[in-house]
Amino acid sequence: MGETVPEKAQGAIRHGGNLGKARLMFPEAPEPWIDLSTGINPHSYPHSPVPASAFARLPEPGAAEELKQLAAAHFGAPSASHITLSPGTQMLMPLLAQIALSRGAKSGAVLSPAYAEHARTARMAGLTVTEVENLGDLSAHDYAVVVNPNNPDGRITDRDALLSLADSMRGKGGLLVVDEAFVEAGGAESLANAAGHDALIVLRSFGKFYGMAGVRLGFAIAHPTTTAALDAMLGPWAVSGPALHIATEALADEEWQSFMRLQLAKEARRMNDLLKKAGLEIAGGTSLFMLVRDKHAAALYEHLGQRGILVRVFDERPNDIRFGLPGSEAEWQRLEAALLSFNHASKV
């Protein structure tokens, strides 16, 4: 178990969702695998069939503009000009660091532990990046990143504190990035309606809540001068026709959104109860994932992997292990049996 030395040396970060690698690590594990390693909604949005023209033609600019209008209304942004569409928020991270550099930024900081790609991509762009544990320490830098609610522990940062930090960044020409990838599932108050602030950039993900990570769609919500710069860097047709079709349906479907929030909250309570029943300490989470802290995390990862269940572990925090939600009753039953068998074995 664990990442190889060459992978570490190349600066790669181990992420969830790599079932191919899991099958190599646990070749005797039963199929089908249960992937709980990503924190993605296992109940994908039931979109209508994607028309053939969405694959055959370049995306129409009007379709992208329609989605921007819808996204602005859905997120509470001031206008469509405050929205940039991208093929996933991952693609935006190095671009934001480049914008910060163009404004004269010298150093960046990420409120950590958090999604590790923020620090990695900012370093690749040329910034010196520090990972800090206290919000107040971010103000000493020109480029700051806060994930809210946080991944992997669900930590929520107060809205007023973030706005105050954005004001501090404005005073020295810096930027604050607030990554709200899990905001639909975590209870944090969005800053999208404050996107007129010229030192604030809010990132929103489509794939997490709508269970469609493979669509590759993300949003930057920011001052129009920033979104215009991002649009220019991304170039034309940044988002595919199928993604535009699916997201335009999904963002308008308020009935499904309301139902899914209730469904995920119910399943999160079930996961909470199951982990406690297995004798595990819950260190945080959202309605899409739970973080467990246990000195036997590595052994638990192995135990579950041998049973065809993939969870998320963290090389830099060996006692942490994150659980996403199963997608069916059969998966819930397999997970419960695996957890309880580990709990029993650990006490013998």
C-alpha positions in Angstrom: 0.0 0.0 0.0 1.1 3.7 -0.5 2.4 5.7 -3.3 5.7 4.8 -4.9 8.9 6.9 -4.5 9.0 7.8 -8.2 5.4 9.1 -8.1 6.2 11.2 -5.0 9.4 12.5 -6.7 7.4 13.7 -9.7 5.2 15.8 -7.5 2.1 13.7 -8.2 -0.7 13.8 -5.7 -2.7 10.6 -5.0 -6.4 11.3 -5.5 -9.5 9.2 -5.1 -11.3 7.4 -7.9 -8.4 5.4 -9.3 -10.1 2.0 -9.5 -7.5 0.7 -12.0 -4.8 1.1 -9.4 -7.0 -0.4 -6.7 -7.5 -3.5 -8.8 -3.7 -3.8 -9.2 -3.2 -3.4 -5.4 -6.0 -5.9 -4.5 -6.2 -8.4 -7.4 -8.2 -10.9 -5.4 -10.9 -8.3 -4.4 -14.5 -9.1 -5.4 -16.2 -7.2 -8.2 -17.9 -4.9 -8.6 -15.8 -2.4 -6.7 -17.5 0.1 -4.4 -15.8 3.5 -4.9 -16.1 5.6 -1.8 -12.9 7.5 -2.4 -14.1 10.6 -4.2 -16.8 12.5 -2.3 -19.0 12.6 -5.4 -22.8 12.2 -5.2 -23.4 8.5 -6.1 -26.9 9.5 -7.5 -26.2 11.2 -10.8 -28.5 13.8 -12.2 -31.1 12.1 -14.5 -30.6 14.4 -17.5 -32.5 14.0 -20.8 -30.7 12.3 -23.8 -27.9 14.5 -25.1 -28.7 15.3 -28.8 -26.3 14.1 -31.5 -25.7 17.7 -32.5 -24.0 18.3 -29.2 -21.3 15.9 -30.2 -21.2 16.7 -33.9 -20.9 20.5 -33.7 -18.7 23.0 -31.9 -20.6 24.4 -28.9 -22.8 27.4 -29.7 -21.7 30.6 -28.0 -25.4 31.2 -27.2 -25.6 27.9 -25.3 -22.6 29.0 -23.1 -24.1 32.4 -22.6 -27.5 30.8 -21.6 -25.7 28.6 -19.0 -23.8 31.7 -17.6 -27.1 33.5 -17.2 -28.6 30.5 -15.4 -25.5 30.0 -13.3 -25.6 33.6 -12.2 -29.2 33.3 -11.1 -28.6 29.9 -9.5 -25.5 30.9 -7.5 -26.7 34.4 -6.7 -23.9 36.2 -8.6 -24.5 39.8 -9.8 -24.7 38.9 -13.5 -23.6 36.6 -16.2 -20.5 38.7 -16.8 -19.3 37.5 -13.3 -19.3 33.9 -14.5 -16.5 31.9 -16.3 -17.3 28.4 -17.5 -14.4 25.9 -17.5 -13.8 22.2 -18.0 -13.7 21.6 -14.3 -12.4 23.9 -11.5 -9.1 22.0 -11.6 -8.3 23.8 -14.9 -8.8 27.2 -13.2 -6.4 26.8 -10.4 -3.1 27.4 -12.2 -4.8 30.2 -14.2 -5.8 32.0 -11.0 -2.3 31.8 -9.7 -1.0 33.2 -13.0 -3.5 36.1 -12.7 -2.1 36.7 -9.1 1.4 36.8 -10.5 0.4 39.2 -13.2 -0.8 41.5 -10.4 2.5 41.4 -8.6 1.9 38.6 -6.1 5.0 37.1 -4.6 3.7 34.5 -2.1 0.6 32.4 -1.6 -0.9 30.5 1.2 -3.6 27.8 1.5 -5.6 27.2 4.6 -4.7 23.6 5.3 -5.2 20.7 5.4 -7.2 21.1 2.2 -7.5 20.0 -1.4 -3.8 19.6 -2.3 -4.0 20.7 -5.9 -4.4 24.4 -4.9 -0.9 24.5 -3.4 0.6 22.3 -6.1 -0.8 24.3 -9.1 0.1 27.7 -7.5 3.7 26.5 -7.0 3.8 25.3 -10.7 2.7 28.7 -11.7 5.7 30.3 -9.9 4.3 31.3 -6.5 6.0 30.5 -3.3 3.2 28.7 -1.3 2.9 28.2 2.4 0.3 25.9 3.9 -1.1 27.4 7.1 -3.6 26.2 9.8 -5.0 29.6 10.9 -7.1 31.9 8.8 -5.3 35.0 10.1 -2.0 33.8 8.7 -3.3 34.1 5.2 -3.3 37.9 5.3 0.5 38.0 5.3 0.4 36.8 1.7 -0.6 38.1 -1.7 -2.6 35.1 -2.8 -4.8 33.1 -0.4 -7.0 30.0 -0.8 -9.7 28.8 1.5 -11.8 25.7 0.7 -15.3 26.2 2.3 -16.6 23.8 3.4 -13.2 22.2 3.6 -12.2 19.0 2.0 -11.4 16.6 3.7 -12.7 17.6 7.1 -15.8 19.7 6.4 -14.5 22.7 8.3 -16.6 25.9 7.7 -15.1 29.3 7.6 -17.2 32.3 8.6 -18.4 34.5 5.7 -17.6 37.8 7.4 -14.1 36.6 8.2 -13.6 35.7 4.5 -14.9 39.1 3.3 -12.6 40.8 5.7 -9.7 38.8 4.3 -10.8 39.8 0.8 -10.6 43.4 1.8 -7.1 42.9 3.1 -6.1 41.3 -0.2 -7.6 44.2 -2.1 -5.6 46.7 -0.1 -2.4 45.2 -1.5 -3.6 44.1 -4.9 -3.8 40.5 -3.9 -6.4 37.8 -4.5 -8.5 35.5 -2.3 -9.8 32.3 -3.8 -12.7 30.5 -2.0 -13.3 27.0 -3.3 -17.0 26.1 -2.7 -16.9 22.7 -4.4 -18.9 21.1 -1.6 -21.1 24.1 -0.5 -24.3 22.4 -1.6 -23.5 19.6 0.9 -21.7 21.3 3.7 -23.7 24.2 5.2 -21.2 27.0 4.5 -22.6 30.3 3.3 -21.7 31.0 -0.3 -19.8 34.2 -1.2 -21.1 34.1 -4.8 -23.2 37.2 -4.2 -20.1 39.1 -3.2 -18.4 38.5 -6.6 -18.3 42.2 -7.4 -15.4 42.4 -5.0 -12.3 42.7 -7.2 -10.1 40.7 -4.9 -12.4 37.7 -4.5 -12.8 34.6 -6.7 -15.3 31.9 -5.9 -15.1 28.5 -7.4 -18.1 26.2 -7.8 -18.1 22.6 -9.0 -20.8 20.9 -11.0 -19.6 17.3 -10.7 -19.8 16.9 -6.9 -23.4 17.6 -6.0 -24.8 16.5 -9.4 -22.8 13.3 -9.4 -21.4 13.9 -12.8 -17.6 14.5 -12.4 -16.9 13.0 -15.8 -18.8 15.9 -17.5 -15.8 18.1 -16.4 -17.5 21.4 -15.7 -16.7 24.2 -13.2 -17.5 27.8 -12.6 -15.4 30.8 -11.5 -17.5 33.6 -10.0 -15.6 36.9 -9.9 -15.4 40.5 -10.9 -15.9 40.9 -14.7 -12.3 42.0 -15.2 -11.2 38.7 -13.7 -13.7 36.5 -15.6 -12.7 38.3 -18.8 -9.1 37.4 -18.2 -10.0 33.8 -17.4 -12.2 33.6 -20.6 -9.3 34.8 -22.7 -6.9 32.3 -21.1 -9.3 29.4 -21.6 -10.1 30.3 -25.2 -13.2 29.5 -27.3 -15.2 26.3 -26.7 -13.8 25.7 -23.3 -16.9 23.7 -22.3 -18.2 20.8 -24.4 -21.7 20.8 -26.0 -22.8 17.7 -23.9 -21.7 19.5 -20.7 -23.7 22.6 -21.6 -26.8 20.6 -22.4 -26.7 18.6 -19.1 -25.8 21.5 -16.8 -28.4 23.8 -18.3 -31.0 21.2 -17.4 -29.6 20.4 -14.0 -29.1 24.0 -12.7 -32.8 24.8 -13.6 -34.1 21.7 -11.8 -34.9 23.1 -8.4 -37.2 20.1 -7.5 -34.4 17.6 -8.0 -31.9 19.8 -6.1 -34.3 20.1 -3.1 -34.9 16.3 -3.1 -31.2 15.5 -3.4 -30.2 17.7 -0.5 -32.7 15.8 1.8 -31.5 12.5 0.4 -27.9 13.2 1.0 -28.5 14.5 4.5 -30.4 11.2 5.3 -27.5 9.1 3.9 -24.9 11.1 5.7 -26.7 10.4 9.0 -26.7 6.7 8.1 -23.0 6.8 7.4 -22.4 8.6 10.7 -24.3 5.9 12.6 -22.5 3.1 10.7 -19.0 4.5 11.4 -19.8 5.0 15.1 -21.2 1.5 15.3 -17.9 0.2 13.9 -16.1 2.1 16.7 -14.5 4.7 14.5 -13.9 8.4 15.5 -15.5 10.9 13.1 -13.3 13.9 12.7 -15.6 15.9 10.3 -17.3 15.8 7.0 -20.2 17.0 4.8 -23.3 15.2 3.5 -21.1 13.8 0.7 -18.2 12.4 2.8 -17.1 11.6 6.4 -13.5 11.9 7.7 -12.4 9.2 10.2 -9.3 9.6 12.3 -7.9 6.3 13.6 -4.4 4.9 14.3 -5.4 1.8 12.4 -6.4 3.7 9.2 -3.8 2.0 7.1 -5.0 -1.5 8.2 -8.6 -0.4 7.7 -7.7 0.7 4.1 -6.2 -2.7 3.4 -9.1 -4.5 5.0 -11.6 -2.7 2.9 -9.5 -2.9 -0.3 -9.4 -6.7 0.1 -13.2 -6.7 0.0 -13.5 -4.5 -3.0 -14.2 -1.2 -1.3 -12.0 1.8 -2.1 -11.7 4.7 0.4 -9.5 7.8 0.5 -6.3 7.8 2.5 -3.8 10.6 2.8 0.0 10.1 2.6 0.7 13.2 4.7 -1.9 12.3 7.4 -1.7 8.5 7.9 -4.4 8.4 10.5 -7.0 10.0 8.3 -9.4 8.0 6.1 -12.4 9.5 4.2 -15.6 7.7 3.3 -17.9 8.8 0.4 -21.5 7.5 0.2 -22.5 4.1 -1.2 -24.8 4.2 -4.2 -27.2 1.3 -3.5 -28.6 -0.8 -0.6 -26.3 -3.6 -1.7 -23.3 -1.4 -1.4 -24.4 -0.2 2.0 -24.7 -3.8 3.2 -21.3 -4.7 1.9 -19.7 -1.7 3.6 -21.4 -2.5 6.9 -20.2 -6.1 6.8 -16.7 -5.1 6.0 -16.5 -2.4 8.7 -18.0 -4.5 11.4 -15.7 -7.4 10.6 -12.7 -5.1 11.0 -14.1 -3.7 14.2 -14.4 -7.3 15.6 -11.0 -8.4 14.5 -9.3 -5.3 16.0 -10.7 -6.2 19.4 -9.7 -9.8 19.5 
